[in-house]
Amino acid sequence: MEVKEKKYIHSRPIFYCFLALLLSINATRFIFNLNIPYLVLISVLILGLISFLLFFKKYAILLIIISTLLFGVCWFFLGVTMFEGKTYYGEQVVEARVTDDITYGDEKTSYLLEDVKINGKQEKNMYLDVTGEGINLGVGDVITFNANIGYNSLFNLGSFNLSAYRDSAPYWAEVDVSNIEVIESYLKFDEKFRLKVKNLLYENMGASNGATAFAVLFGNTNDIKDDIYNSYKAAGILHLLAVSGLNVTFLITLLGFILKLFKVNRFTNFAVCFIVLMLYVYLCGFAPSILRAGIMGLVFLATKLSGKCYDGLNTLGLSGIFILLFSPLSALDYGFLMSYFCVLGIFTIHPILTKGLQKVFPKFVADSFSISISSQLAILPFMAGFYSTFNFLSFFINLIVVPIFSVLYPVLFVSVLISICLPFMSFLLTACGWVLSLIFLIAKFFSTTSLTVNLKPFNVVITSILALIIFGLSNYVMLSWKGKGVLTISLSVLLTIFALVFTYIPLTQVSILYSAYNDDELYIFTNSSNQSLVVDGGYYNNINNGLICVNANNLIGYVNLKGNIYQDSMEKLGAGNYVCHAGTTSKSGSVILDYDKVYSVGDFDLKYVTFEGKLIGLEVDFDNYKNFILNGELTLEAMEYINYFNYDFLLIGKNIENIDVFDNENLISYYDTGQGYSFSNDGSLYFILQNNNFVIRRVD
């Protein structure tokens, strides 16, 4: 008994190494992102862990953890290097094959291309946006076309380009369908199977329920309608559309039942389960959630085979290390993180919470309610970053929907297999469609509740400390209740300090930020009065991420130069002034400025500048800095005219013709021109202005 009292935390070395690797990869990202709250949190966590291990003289564990942390830093850079492609200038000849990852839109259709060859040389995957009428590219078509090749940045303004990383697609292009030639066509096994299932679901369920059922089976949400997706998300049941533990548990149970009927030995049982699980993971595209569940399922079967005890936390850590070794930047994937911490919450919070709830509710109800609460509390930090809102009724909604879904999934899975073999039995799928309609109605009803809280103020720092408090109270920490109380109070004080510091202490600095992602370019200017001005930027998420990077909390204006004004972006951002020029289609509430006249927005002076009657750019003056943003491809004479004024910062964007005219030292461009600063070399550019000097910080 005395020996046990000396242990303060359960010994799970594999799990600790996984957490250290996860923390290290994320910490490396935050160092370059320069997100101060994240950096402080990471520093506190690492120092706290080292202090804890030193105090209890756990030197061996400390050495392993530090080694893992250092390994994670190197592994982050390896993950970036594994993704990176080349920069191509001008029109290229592309040959590639169309996969079944297709997104349909009103004006264009987006395809994921594999087996890509650019100018005859093998390259990584590519996204292709096809415009024009009569788009009829099919899965498996091998196509060729000429196009300008864009580069998908892995990081942009603190956000992680998850889809590009998962698809290993550093390239993108846009082309009219009339310029595409189909050479041949063939399907791979997984594509044939998924298409067969997809057609079967659509024929018997309709497009809406068929797309939802397809996501339930394979995790592909591309075809789900926005109203269904948003309702699931707002109701807190979006996890039902991700293949994970429930799918694997059912598959193992089904296989176990069938193999038991044939009285196979345990070795054959394990071999069959291994093959079938790996086949299912392959059909699901090796998504992190199904890969995690598949590995944990196989370890569970292996422990039964060997007669050993199953250790949930170590198995969770083992699966995480396996995935991160093959896909390092999965550590930045919200789906990956929520999948793991959801299971971690069930392992750590669920047991103690169930004991308390059983005093009020029957065992079955207490157990179900406990699983729902513990899993969602554990993923709260990531919900703050990914969902932005949290529905308090989601605990109750999951109690209703999850039992229905737990019955639906096995029936749906078996119905698909039966319908493939016996088409006349496909009426079973129609019945499954009715159940999916019921789940959607429930989600839609609860998604409109007023019991939804905005998680934006609860950033990842605050919510992470909340999660630590919850875990500190769990059975995972082997302290007395008095000790847990001291730990909880200490973490609560830390939480309060973080909340006060990052809420009331201004972190903004006089700065200029330039970012470019695909066709959208973004400029953010921040002055000494803590006012920020946005120029262009496109969609809301891109602009919002930029404002977060510069710690802006006083956006006073949105100015349009190169593209259309995004009304939704302006409204969500809450910018007080919407400014555009006469050549732009104005929106309600916009201020239309005359050319070559100065207009003040807060402490910023703006002027649309023309040369020989043509708009050539926007002048933005603040805090004695004169800056100029070029607009489009300009004549040599226009560039010489701009050069005459000797601006402090000259932002030329994607203009690459005749740039040698400029003798400005602070030249900011999209492409690497060998002159000034480039997005292609440095990612998003962030200049902190200090008197007559500036400091450049790497955002991406």
Buried (B, 14 or more C-beta within 10 A) or exposed (E): EEEEEEEEEBEBEBBBBBBBBBBBBBBBBBBBBBBBBBBBBBEBBBEEBBEBBEEBEBEEBBEBBBEBBEBBEEBBEEBBEBBEBEBBEEEBEBBBBBBBBBBEEEEBBBBBBBEBBBEEEEBBBBBBBBBBEEBEBEBBBBBBBEBEBBBBBBBBBBBBBBEBBBBBBBBBBBBBBEEBEEEEBEBBEBBBBBBEBBEBBBBBBBEBBBBBBBBBBBBBBBBBEEEBBBBBBBBBBBBBBBBBBBBBBBBBEBBBEEBEEEEBEEEEBBBBBBEBBBEBBBBBBBBBBBBBBBBBBBBBBBBBBEEEEEBBBBBBBBBBBBBBEEBBBBBBBBBBBBBBBBBBBBBBBBBBBBEEBBEEBEEEEBBBBBBBBBBBBBBBBBBBBBBEBBBEBBBBBBBBBBEBBEEBBBBBBEBBEBBBEEEEEBEBBBBBBEBBBEBBEBBBEBBEBEEBEEBEEBBBBBBBBBBBBBBBBBEBBBBEEEEBEEBBEEBEEBBEEBBEBBEEEEEBBBBBBBBBBBEBBBBBBBBEBBBBBBBBBBEBBBBBBBBBBBBBEBBBBBBBBBEEBBEEBBEBBEBEBBBBBEEBEBBEEBBEBEBEEEBEBBBBBBBBBBBEEEBBBBBBBBBEBBBBBBBBEBBEEBBBBBBEEEBBBBBBBBBBEBBEBBEBEBBBBBBBBEBBBBBBEBBBBBBBBEEEEBEBBBBB
